[in-house]
Amino acid sequence: MNLLTGETIKLTALTEEDLTTIINWFEDTTFTQLFDALPAVPKTKTQLTSWYEEFTDTNTQFLFGIRTQHKNDLIGYIEIDGILWNHGVGWISIAIGESNNRGKGYGYESMKLALDFAFYELNLQRVQLTVFDYNQSAISLYKKLGFQQEGSYREFIHRNGRRHDMLLFGLLKREWEVERKNLNN
């Protein structure tokens, strides 16, 4: 069994050629508003190349492309970053690029693979993430995986004429081990 391969998707290295696809995703303001607190503006090839190069030059960040198993199409990416090795803590984030690939279980399967990698290959003890309160599908996904809401950055972001909270979720390795058994049954 391959640690990074699921039933319908696989986590692979992200290549510089993939940036062309990712540029298209950042032209969709819905995508950027779900993923980032920065203003929803398109990214240039230079900006994405800098982001990509950050991950290739360090051992505290890991970047995976999410690809379909059969066609090898790039549909998203996962970042594990901000790792504090001395504490066994890291951050995780996921992006599914095009809306027609959301809601199909790709995010769920990808996150399971990434969490296995984080806890069993990197030996992290805690993985955490933030999500905006209007991203209900992501919140449902994280709860389904066993993440616990640990806090709220109240009225953190201003989008579409309203203030929104940014929520902090965390998952401990021991919680993932229990959750993983439940998911497999």
Secondary structure, 3 states (H helix, E strand, C coil): CCCCECCCEEEEECCHHHHHHHHHHCCCHHHHHHHCCCCCCCCCHHHHHHHHHHHHCCCCCEEEEEEECCCCCEEEEEEEEEEECCCCEEEEEEEECCHHHCCCCHHHHHHHHHHHHHHHHCCCCEEEEEEECCCHHHHHHHHHCCCEEEEEEEEEEEECCEEEEEEEEEEEHHHHHHHHHHHHC
